[in-house]
Amino acid sequence: MNSRPSMFGRIVVVALGGALYAYPLWSAVGNLLNLPAYYVTHFGITTEQAPWFLLVLAVATPAAIFSAATLLTWRRGTGALMLALTAGFAVVSATALSITAFLVDDRLRIVRDFLLNG
């Protein structure tokens, strides 16, 4: 029995993990591209008032955590890699949910200001 972790197993785990991480990344890129224009069109704010920090953070988080989990556990074996990617996906999901809540709160603030101040 070979004690060295199989390359095929690691590649399969990274591919499946990448598929999981793709949705939060895709959603964040969509928000980054569309949300500022939506704010400008519907609420008349400038693009500088858009929550750029949150939008960029939402894009960077899935890529950074996936890369870190893969690089830190690549040599440890398939099980450790799977565990790190799963834990990282939990962090990405929690962060995405928090960022979405902040964006909704920001949107409500913009709507309130728009309705009160015209």
N, C-alpha and C positions, 0 to 999 in steps of 0.2 A: 504494500500500500504506500502510495506516495504521500509524504507528510506536507509537501508544499501545496499551498492552495492552487486550485486549478484556474487558469487564465479564462477559460470559457465561462465558468461560474461567475467570476468577477465581472466579466463583460455583460453577461445576462442581467446581473443585479444592477449594474450601472445603467444599462439600457432601460430596464423597468423603472428604476428610480428617476431617470431623466424624463420618462413619460409622465410620471407623477408630478415632477417639478415644472413641467411645461405649462400646465394650466395656470398656476399663479403668475408665472412669468408672462404668458400671453395676455392674461387679463390686465396685468400692470402696464404692459406696453400699450394696450388699447386705451387704458385710462390716460396714460401719459400723452398719447397722440390726440385724443378726442376731448378730454375734459376741459382743457383751457379754452378751446374754441367754443365749446358748449357754454361755458361761463360768459364769454364775450358776447355770444349771440343772444342768450336768453336774459342775462342780467346786466349787460352793458359795462362790465368791469374791464380793466385792462389786463393784458396777459401777465404783467408783473405782479398782479394781485392773486394769481393762481397759486395754489399750494405746491409749488415746485419741489420743495424739499421732500414732502410726503410722496409725491409722484415718482421722483427719482429713487427714493428709498424703497418703494414698492417694487421697482424694476431690479434694483441691485441686490435685494435680500435673497430671492430664490437662487440667483446665479452664484452669489458669494457662498451661501450655505451649502449648496450642492457641490461646488468646487472644493470647499474646505473639507466636507465630509468624505469626499472621494479621495482627495490627496492624503488626508491624515490616516485613513484606514486601508488604503490600497494594498499594502503589504501584509496586513494582519490576517487576511482571510475573508472568505465569502460571508460568513456569519457576522463578523464584526463590521464589515462593509454594509451589509443589509441593516444591521442595528443602527449604525451611524446615519445612514440615509433616512431611515424611518424616523429617528429622533429629529433629524434636521427638517424633515417634512412637517413634523408637528410644530416646530418653531416657525417655519415659513407660514403655515396655515394660521397660527395664532397671530403672527405679525401682520399678515394680510388682513385678517379680520379687524385688528386694531386700527390699521391704516384706513380701512374702509369706513370704520366708525368715525374716525377723525375727518375724513373727506365728507361724509354725510353731515356731520356737525358743521363743518365749514360751509357746505352748500346751504344748510338751513340758516346760518348766520348771514350769508350773502342774500338769500331770499328775504329775510326779515329786514335787512338794511334797505333792500330795493323797494320793498313795500312801504316802509316807513318814511324813507327819504325821497322816493321817486326816482 
